[in-house]
Amino acid sequence: MKDRSNVSELSEEMTHKEAKLKLTTQYATHDRSVPARPQFRKWVKAALMQDAEIVLRIVDEPEGHSLNQDFRGGDYATNVLTFVYNHTQPLSGDIVLCAPVIAKEAGQQNKSLAAHYAHLTVHGVLHLQGYDHDNDASAMVMEQLETEVVIRLGYDDPYKDISG
């Protein structure tokens, strides 16, 4: 596993390496305000540092709740879940985004829906690549990378002025 302490080197790697991506996008939601496939692809590629095969599934609250309960022990629908199946090349895994939770959070945090989807997509892709926020040091690295990618995509710092 890479040394994840030098954020500037990792950020540089993200901007110079063109990773190969096989992305399947599944819409299992009734929400019609969900971004289109090309937008998700752009966001995934912006955070990807290695070749990957990813299934991105956008779900409604019942499925999000069920997946979180079954696999993470949480009795609620969460905004993003990441499942890693293979850490070798190409990396493979699933990212599940819960549309109603994301919409609610975007409103609470006074963010555009697109900006919040971009942030959570980047967050999920970083999790697939081994980043986490289990302790303060790793959270700081992950948040800094998320912020750099999201800003590079043209959105505001996702951690600025979060309320709610």
Residue, then its C-alpha position, 0 to 999 in steps of 0.5 A: m500500500k502506498d504511503r498516504s502521508n504526502v498529499s501533494e505527491l498524491s495530488e500530483e499523481m492524480t493529475h498526471k496519471e490517466a487511469k483506465l476505467k470501466l464504469t457501469t452506472q445503475y439507476a435504481t431510484h425514482d429521483r429524476s434530479v440525479p446526474a447523468r452518466p457522463q457527469f459521474r464518469k467525469w467525477v470518478k476519473a478525476a479521483l482515480m489513480q489506478d485502473a479500475e472496474i467500478v459499478l456506481r449504483i444510485v438507489d432510493e432510501p429503502e435499498g440504501h438502508s438495507l445495504n447499510q444495515d446488512f453490510r455496515g450495521g447501520d440502521y439508516a440510509t447513508n449517503v455513500l457506501t463503498f465495497v472493494y472487491n479487488h485491491t490489485q490491478p485493475l481495482s474493482g468495487d461498487i459505490v452506492l449513492c443514496a439519492p434522497v439522502i444526498a438531496k437532503e444533505a445538499g439542502q442542509q449544507n447549502k450546496s448545489l446538488a451537483a457539487h454534493y454528488a461530485h464530492l460523494t462520488v470522489h469520496g467513494v472512489l478514494h475509499l476504493q483506492g484504500y483511503d479512509h477516515d478512521n482516525d484524524a491523520s487519515a481523515m485529514v489526508m482523505e479530506q485534503l485530497e477530496t477538496e483538491v479534486v472537487i475544487r479542480l472539478g470547479y466546485d467549492d471546498p466540500y468541507k467549507d461552512i458545513s452546517g446541519 
